[in-house]
Amino acid sequence: MSHNSHESGQSSRKRLLWFIALWLLGVGGTALLVLPFHLLIAAAMHH
């Protein structure tokens, strides 16, 4: 029984790590998409 619960713990941990990795990838991708627009707006406001 302990072997089975250990496997389920590993599975949930792996799922959590995948969730965090994909979330960070999404946040990073969004930041990279927004950055050029942010720089354009900042340059337009400066001039």
N, C-alpha and C positions, 0 to 999 in steps of 0.2 A: 504494500500500500504506500509506503514512503517513496518508493521509486516512481510510482505514478504521479504523486503530488509534486515530486521534484521536477518531473517532465512538464507538468502544467505550469509550474512556476517559471521554468526556463522559457516556455512558449509565450507566456504573458509578458515576461521581461523583454523578449525579442520583439514582440508586437509593440510594446511601449517605445523601445529604441527606434523602431522603424517609424512610428508616429512622430517622434521628436525630430528625427532626421528629415522626414518629408516636410514637416512644418517649418523647420529652419530653411530648407531649400526653397519653399514657397515664399517665405519672408524675404530671403536673399534675392530671389528672382524678382519679386515685386519692387524691392528697393532699387535694383539695377534698371528696371523699366522706368521708374519714377525719377531717378537721378537726372537724366538729361533734361526733362521738363523742369525740374526744380532749378537746375543751373540756368536754363533759358529764362525763366521767370526772374531769377536773382539778377541776371545780367540786364534784363529789360528794366528792372526797378532801379538798378544802379545808374543807368544812363539817363 
